């Protein structure tokens, strides 16, 4: 008996641990929720009103557990593992790499996105709207997004580049790096440095707080009132055109004329550099 070629190809793909691409309709401006327990997540916008889902892993059984569900106002994509984990996440049995599943998603460019990952990095690119990403153990990278970005990592660094967006980001054990970000900032770390350059603020302000981490700011087009304080570190500031400079042992203030916004830096045990 002959077996059709497509059936053979499908079986071979599953045996290799990669599910065939799956397409799901989702309008521009829709909502997408992604829940991932173990593995990386890559999300990239495209100009089509649908989501392309590709799941890859070394265990075909783990890949086959990919779940896609319709929810009110959007779509849920989840890779559940074998047993429940507290707080709504799930984990597998046995060796970690055996049950790891990686997700590659192409999504409508205009989107409200929410990604939650327990163990694995998350990358988001080329979106307009809202991008929210939370990880427990994994790095977060956001590039070329317009609108609003919220990123939270317990053990992992956060990197944002080329954003026309306001950004709220925080880590417990990890650094935050921003390059060419136009919107207002609200950045917090417990044990990690903050480095941000080529900023603007949109008049919404730039706020940076660390407990044990240095802060390096290159303001770019950002103007406003600088107010920096460090309990146990040094503060250095050299911004062209700044006026009204006031310095103390652990504080610095000045005005960079051109916009009425606050540029506020606080650190407990870290040095501050503003240029």
RATA-V398944 format. One record per helix or strand of 2 or more residues. SS is the DSSP state (A for helix, B for strand). FROM is the first residue (numbers start at 1). TO is the last residue. If there is no record, write none. Layout:
BEGIN
SS&FROM&TO + SS&FROM&TO
END
This chain:
BEGIN
A&5&15 + B&22&25 + B&30&38 + B&41&46 + B&50&57 + A&60&64 + B&66&71 + B&74&79 + B&83&84 + A&86&88 + B&90&91 + A&97&99 + B&101&108 + B&110&119 + B&122&137 + B&140&155 + B&158&173 + B&176&181 + B&185&191 + B&194&199 + B&206&210 + B&215&220 + B&224&230 + B&235&237 + B&242&247 + B&251&256 + B&262&267 + B&272&274
END
